[in-house]
């Protein structure tokens, strides 16, 4: 599973309670249609399959939230990235919030100061924000999220822009996808940062990390030392995995990740 536009695979967003997996109901509108998620987040069927298999051998014990956290780690490892210890014991939410998903997930149009503030509001440093953004070494984004950068920004590699424009015209084709890391889109490595240094960031928010600002030095470090990036990402993912989890008697262990019990 891959969340294609948000900052990290699977466990990101509003909190670690699997609220993003809930389908809309008559009592609330879920997070799947939030602006950062609509047409981008996918792979729910993968989580459904995992949940079905887990329930068949271990009924009512493993939450959808824990499955997401483990799937995020395992997908990164599978693609050549680092591993980390996933603390377990999360429980699942019984509701979701469209408004919180719209407000809390950083938009692809944010500038550097807004990105730093957005992550700071969740307790993350600027360095952790840059490390987590490195998850964009895999995944894809919709044309509508980077069209303005392609056609209106100047800090973009000309040949890169030309190649991407072929799949993202000035109008229409909003849902056409392009890889966030064109160099090695299916390998978890540090080419995301190498690309930023030559102005090949796909999203405006990506290139902001290397734009003459305070995070340029961090991008330089990660682009030249993948081990440092992997270590910092792993530590930041553990921290993100502890972002407002439901534990104890709060929430529930969903039988079906798409709906409450």
N, C-alpha and C positions, 0 to 999 in steps of 0.2 A: 504494500500500500504506500502511496505517496501523496502527500498534500502538496499540490504543485505550486502554489503561490505564497503560502504562509511561510513563516520564518523557519520552521523546523518540521520534520516529518512526524506526523501522528500525534505527538503529545502536546503540541503547542496550542495557542488560542487562549481561551478564557480561563481554563482550569483543567486539572487532571482528573476529570470525572466522567469522561466519555459522553458529555452532553452533545458533542458534535455528531454522534452516531444516531441520535433520536430523529425519527421522521416527524413531520408536522402532525399535530392532532387538533381536535376541536377546541382544546383549551390553551394551546400555545403554538407559536410558529417557531420551528427549530432553527438551527444555525446553518443548515446545508445551503440555504438560499441567501445567506449573508453576502454582501458585495465581494469580500475577498475569497469566498468559497464557491459561489455559484459558477457552474461550468468549469470549475478547476479541481476541486476536491473530488476524489474518486477512489475506488478500491474497496468500497463498503462490502462488496461480496466476498472479498478475501477475509475480512474480519468475521463475517457471518460464518464462513467455512471453518475458521479456527475455533470460533465459539461453539459451533455444533460438535466438533470433535472433542473439545475440552469437556463439554457438558456430558458427552456420552461416557466418559470415564471418571468424571469428577464433578458430580451434580451440585450446582449452587455454591461453589467455592471460589472460583476464579472470576473476577469482575471483568467487564468489557474495558474498563479503564486500565487495568493491569495488562490485558492483552494488547492494547494499543501501545503501552509503554515498552513492552517486550518486543513487539513487532517493529517499533521504531529502531530499537537497538539492533535487532537481528538483521533488518534490511540494510542498515549502514554497514554492518560487518560483512554481509554477503557481497556487497559492492566494493569491498576493499578498504573500508574505513575502520575506525577504532571501535573497541568494545568498552562497555562500562557496566558497573553493577547496578541493576535495576532493583530498587527497593520496592517490595510488593506489599499489598494490603489495602490498596485503594478500593473504594466502593463507588458505585455508579450513581449519577444524579437521577432525579425523577422528573426533571424539567430541563429546558434549554432556553437560551435568550438570544433572539435575533439581534436585538439592539446592542447587547454586550459584545457579540461577535463583530458587529459592524464598527464598534468604537474601540475595542481592545486589540484587534489584530492590526498590526502596522500596515498602512497602505503603501502601495508601490510608488506613490507620488511624494512621499515624505522626504524632506531634506535632512541633513545630518543631525542638526540640533533636535529636530522632532523625533528622529529615530532614537537618539540617546535618551530623550525624555520619556518616550514610550516604554523603553526597556527599563529605565530607571524606576518608573512607576510600578513595575513588577519586581523590583529589587535587584536588577541586573546592572553590572557595570558596562561602560562603553566597550571594554575589551571582550566581555562575555557576549555583548551584542554582535560584535564583529565575528566572533567565533561561531555563534549560532547561525549567523547569516551565511556561513560557509556551507551550510546544508544545501545551498543553492548550487552546489557542484553537481547535484542530480535534480531531476524534475524539469517541468516545463511551465511556461506561462502563456496566458492567452494574449492574442494580439492587442486586445483593447487595453491591456495593462501597460504596454510599452510603446504603443503607436506614437504618442506625443514625443517620446524620447527620440524615436527613429527620425521623425520628420521636422522636429523643432529645436532639438538640442545640438550644441556644437561640440561638446566634450565627448564625442563618440567616434570611434575608428570608422573612417569612411568606407572601407571595403566591407567591414563587418555590417555596417548599416545597410549597405546595398544588398548584401546577401540575405539579410533578414527581411528586407522590404518585399522581396519576391513572395514571401508567405504572409505578408501583412500589409495590404494596400492601404491607401489613405482613407478609404471608406469601405465598409463591409468586411466580411470575414473575421468578425470580432472574436470568434472562438477558435480560430486557427492557432495551433500551438507551436512554440519555438523553445528549444532547450535553453535553460538558464546558463548552462555552461556548454558552449558550442564545441569546445576542444575535446572533452571527454564526458559526454552527457550521461553515461551510464556507469561511470566509475567514481567512487567516492575518494577524491584526491584534493590537492590544493590548487588545481588549475583555475578555480573560480577567482582566486586572488591574483594569480598570474594574469588572467584576463582583465581584471580591474586596472592593473598597472599599465595596460596598453589600450585603455578606454573601450573595452569590449564587455562592459557590464550591460546586461539586457534591460533591466529595470532602472528607472531613475534612482530609486532607493539603493540599488546595488552600487551604482557608480558613485553615489554620494560618500561611500566609505573610503574612496580614493579620489579626492577632489580638492586637494590642497588644504585639507582640514586636519583636525586633531587625531583622526584614526588612520591617516596615511602610514604612519610608522608601524601600526599593527598589521596592516595589509602587507607591508614590506616583509615583516617578520614571517607571517604565515606563508607568503608566496615563496620564500626561500627556505623554509623549514617546516616540512609537512608534519614532522613529529611533534613540534610545538603546537601546531594547529590541532592535531588529533588529541593531544593531552588537554588542551584548553576546551575543546568541544566536548569531550567526554565529561569533564568536570561541570561544564555549564549544563549539559543534558541531565546530569544527576540533580543539579539544582532546579532545573525546570521541571523535572519529574516530581519534585516536592512542592510544586506550585498549587497551593490551596486544594490538597486532596481531601476527599471525604473518607473518614475512617471511623472505626468503632461502630456505633449504631446509626450513624448518619448515612443517608442514601440507602442503596440496596445492591444486591447482586443480580443484575438482570439475567433473565433466561434467554431473552432475545435482545440483542444489542440495539435494535431499531425502535424498541418500545419498552415502556415500563411494565413491571410485573402486574 
